[in-house]
Amino acid sequence: QAEKAAAAKVAKDKLKQEKKLADQAKTAAAKLAEDKLKQEKKLAEQAEKAAAAKVGEDKFKQEKQLAEQAEKVAAKAAEDKLKQEKKLAEQAEKAAGAKAAEDKLKQEKQMAEQAEKAAAAKVAKDKLKQEKQLADQAKTAAAKLAEDKLKQEKKLAEQAEKAAAAKVGEDKFKQEKQLAEQAEKVAAAKAAEDKLKQEKQLAEQAEKVAAKAAEDKLKQEKQLAEQAEKVAAKAAEDKLKQEKKLAEQAEKAAGAKAAEDKLKQEKQMAEQAEKAAAAKVAKDKLKQEKQLAEQAEK
């Protein structure tokens, strides 16, 4: 009976001890869970701070890199714009020079042809007028001479026919010489007037050509300015898109890195908690068994 009572006592004590150990294990597990939660919270805060610092550093590096890229792009755009403007200016000068030379040649050729035609027509017209005038004058002179001759012949009926004929020949020669001198003076005055008109017309045409060249140059400069504005706007738009894309990539990378680090930390803490709990239970069980053995011996 004593042995049974002792065995029952030992079994009862062992049961209480196991219950106590179970409660302690539960408390230890709860404590570990609470510590784990605190540790996870602390690690999460550290991870957030590290991620924020990393994001800030990456953002700074990214902004610095973007700024350097923007400077390079702006410098390249400025260089390309300068080269383009220089090339366009050279092309414009060549085109303007070639066009001006070609237009000038065409103009001079056209003016020369017009001048030749006008001169030929003028000479023909003046010659016709002159011939008609000379013919009229000749007719008038002939009529006058005939009348004078008739009067002279009537007045000088007593004179010899030879003397009268010689006198008429001399007057006719003088009359023709005077008409020729008058014709030369009229032709010279007409030629001077035509030359003045021609020079005036050429000056007006030259002014028109110069005005057209100035207008074309102004249009070209305006077109170049518009192209430069479009290039600058396109560069700014591309830079903005690049910055936005890089910012999105940085956010995604930071989020993925933080999640991966947190997962690794939780896994490591869980393994540590399991090992610690197992070691604690084993240690407590060993103590309990040793205590029970000592009580059993007593």
C-alpha positions in Angstrom: 0.0 0.0 0.0 2.8 2.3 0.9 4.4 1.6 -2.5 1.0 2.2 -4.3 0.5 5.4 -2.3 4.0 6.5 -3.1 3.5 5.6 -6.8 0.2 7.4 -6.9 1.8 10.4 -5.2 4.7 10.3 -7.7 2.2 10.0 -10.6 0.1 12.9 -9.2 3.2 15.1 -8.7 4.4 14.2 -12.2 1.0 15.1 -13.6 1.1 18.5 -11.8 4.6 19.0 -12.9 3.8 18.2 -16.5 0.8 20.6 -16.3 3.1 23.2 -14.8 5.6 22.6 -17.5 2.9 22.9 -20.1 1.7 26.2 -18.7 5.3 27.4 -18.6 5.8 26.3 -22.2 2.6 28.1 -23.1 3.8 31.2 -21.3 7.3 30.9 -22.9 5.7 30.5 -26.3 3.4 33.5 -25.7 6.5 35.4 -24.6 8.4 34.3 -27.6 5.5 35.3 -29.9 5.3 38.7 -28.2 9.1 39.1 -28.5 8.9 38.0 -32.1 6.1 40.5 -32.8 8.1 43.3 -31.1 11.2 42.2 -33.0 9.3 42.1 -36.3 7.8 45.6 -35.6 11.3 46.9 -34.8 12.8 45.2 -37.8 9.9 46.6 -40.0 10.7 50.1 -38.7 14.4 49.6 -39.3 13.6 48.2 -42.7 11.3 51.2 -43.5 14.1 53.6 -42.3 16.7 51.7 -44.3 14.4 51.6 -47.3 13.7 55.3 -47.0 17.4 56.0 -46.6 18.1 53.7 -49.6 15.4 55.3 -51.6 16.6 58.8 -50.7 20.1 57.8 -51.6 19.0 56.1 -54.9 16.8 59.1 -55.6 19.6 61.5 -55.1 21.9 59.4 -57.3 19.1 59.0 -59.8 18.4 62.8 -59.8 22.1 63.5 -60.1 22.3 61.0 -63.0 19.2 62.5 -64.6 20.6 66.0 -64.2 23.9 64.9 -65.8 21.9 63.2 -68.6 19.7 66.3 -69.0 22.8 68.4 -69.2 24.3 66.1 -71.8 21.0 66.0 -73.7 20.7 69.8 -73.5 24.4 70.2 -74.6 23.9 67.7 -77.4 20.6 69.4 -78.4 22.3 72.8 -78.4 25.3 71.5 -80.4 22.9 69.8 -82.9 20.9 73.0 -83.1 24.0 75.0 -83.7 25.2 72.6 -86.4 21.7 72.5 -87.9 21.5 76.3 -87.9 25.0 76.6 -89.4 24.2 73.9 -92.0 20.8 75.6 -92.8 22.5 79.0 -92.9 25.2 77.6 -95.3 22.5 75.9 -97.4 20.4 79.1 -97.4 23.4 81.2 -98.4 24.3 78.8 -101.2 20.7 78.5 -102.3 20.2 82.3 -102.0 23.4 82.9 -103.9 22.7 80.4 -106.6 19.0 81.5 -106.9 20.0 85.2 -106.9 22.7 84.5 -109.5 20.3 82.4 -111.6 17.5 85.0 -111.2 19.9 87.8 -112.0 21.1 85.9 -115.1 17.6 85.2 -116.2 16.6 88.8 -115.5 19.5 90.2 -117.3 18.9 87.9 -120.3 15.2 88.7 -120.3 15.9 92.4 -119.9 18.5 92.2 -122.7 16.0 90.5 -125.0 13.4 93.0 -124.1 15.8 95.8 -124.6 16.9 94.4 -127.9 13.2 94.0 -129.0 12.3 97.4 -127.6 15.3 99.0 -129.2 14.7 97.3 -132.5 11.0 98.2 -132.4 11.9 101.7 -131.3 14.5 102.1 -134.0 12.1 100.7 -136.6 9.3 103.0 -135.4 11.6 106.0 -135.2 13.0 105.2 -138.6 9.5 104.9 -140.0 8.5 108.2 -138.4 11.7 109.8 -139.5 11.3 108.6 -143.1 7.6 109.7 -143.1 8.7 113.1 -141.6 11.5 113.4 -144.1 9.1 112.4 -146.8 6.6 115.0 -145.7 9.3 117.5 -145.3 10.7 116.5 -148.7 7.2 116.9 -150.2 6.7 120.2 -148.5 10.2 121.3 -149.5 9.7 120.1 -153.0 6.4 121.9 -153.2 8.0 125.0 -151.8 11.0 124.6 -154.0 8.7 124.1 -157.0 6.7 127.2 -156.0 9.9 129.2 -155.5 11.3 127.7 -158.6 8.2 128.7 -160.5 8.3 132.2 -159.0 12.0 132.4 -159.6 11.7 131.1 -163.1 8.9 133.5 -163.7 10.9 136.4 -162.1 14.1 135.3 -163.6 12.7 134.3 -167.0 15.5 136.4 -168.6 18.2 134.3 -166.8 19.5 131.2 -168.4 18.1 127.8 -167.7 21.5 126.5 -166.6 21.9 129.1 -163.9 18.5 128.3 -162.6 19.2 124.6 -162.6 22.5 125.1 -160.7 20.8 127.3 -158.1 18.1 124.7 -157.4 20.7 122.0 -157.0 22.6 124.0 -154.4 19.4 124.8 -152.4 18.4 121.1 -152.5 21.8 120.0 -151.1 21.6 122.6 -148.2 18.1 121.4 -147.4 19.0 117.8 -147.3 22.1 118.5 -145.0 19.9 120.5 -142.6 17.3 117.7 -142.5 20.0 115.2 -141.7 21.4 117.3 -138.8 17.9 117.7 -137.4 17.3 113.9 -137.7 20.6 113.2 -135.8 19.6 115.5 -133.0 16.1 114.0 -132.6 17.6 110.5 -132.6 20.2 111.3 -129.9 17.5 112.9 -127.7 15.3 109.9 -128.1 18.1 107.5 -127.3 19.0 109.4 -124.1 15.4 109.3 -123.0 15.0 105.6 -123.7 18.3 104.9 -121.8 17.0 106.9 -118.8 13.7 104.9 -118.7 15.6 101.7 -119.0 17.9 102.5 -116.1 14.9 103.5 -114.0 13.1 100.2 -114.8 16.3 98.2 -113.9 16.6 100.0 -110.6 13.0 99.2 -109.7 13.5 95.6 -110.6 16.6 95.4 -108.5 14.7 96.9 -105.5 12.0 94.2 -105.9 14.6 91.4 -106.0 16.3 92.7 -102.9 13.0 93.0 -101.0 12.1 89.4 -102.0 15.5 88.1 -100.8 15.0 89.9 -97.4 11.5 88.4 -97.1 12.8 84.9 -97.8 15.6 85.3 -95.3 13.1 86.5 -92.6 10.8 83.4 -93.3 13.9 81.1 -93.1 14.9 82.6 -89.7 11.4 82.3 -88.4 11.2 78.6 -89.5 14.6 77.9 -87.8 13.4 79.5 -84.6 10.2 77.4 -84.6 12.2 74.2 -85.3 14.5 75.1 -82.4 11.5 75.6 -80.0 10.1 72.2 -81.1 13.4 70.4 -80.4 13.7 72.0 -76.9 10.1 71.1 -76.1 10.6 67.5 -77.2 13.8 67.2 -75.1 12.0 68.5 -72.0 9.1 66.1 -72.6 11.5 63.2 -73.0 13.3 64.2 -69.8 10.1 64.4 -67.8 9.0 60.9 -69.1 12.4 59.5 -68.2 12.3 60.9 -64.6 8.8 59.6 -64.1 9.8 56.1 -65.4 12.9 56.0 -63.2 10.9 57.1 -60.1 8.4 54.3 -60.7 11.2 51.8 -61.1 12.8 53.1 -57.9 9.6 52.7 -56.0 9.0 49.2 -57.3 12.6 48.2 -56.5 12.4 49.6 -53.0 9.1 47.9 -52.2 10.3 44.5 -53.6 13.6 44.8 -51.6 11.8 45.7 -48.3 9.3 42.8 -48.7 12.2 40.3 -49.5 14.2 41.5 -46.5 11.1 41.3 -44.2 10.3 37.8 -45.3 13.9 36.6 -44.7 13.9 38.2 -41.2 10.6 36.6 -40.3 11.8 33.2 -41.5 15.0 33.6 -39.5 13.2 34.8 -36.3 10.7 31.9 -36.6 13.6 29.4 -36.9 15.3 31.0 -33.9 12.0 31.0 -31.9 11.5 27.3 -32.7 15.0 26.4 -31.6 14.8 28.5 -28.4 11.4 26.9 -27.5 12.6 23.4 -28.1 15.7 24.0 -26.1 13.7 25.6 -23.2 11.2 22.7 -23.2 14.0 20.1 -23.2 15.8 22.0 -20.5 12.7 22.2 -18.3 11.8 18.6 -18.9 15.3 17.5 -17.9 15.1 19.5 -14.7 11.6 18.1 -14.0 12.7 14.5 -14.5 15.7 15.1 -12.3 13.5 16.6 -9.6 11.0 13.7 -9.9 13.8 11.2 -9.7 15.1 12.8 -6.5 11.6 12.8 -5.0 11.0 9.2 -6.0 14.3 8.3 -4.3 13.2 10.1 -1.2 
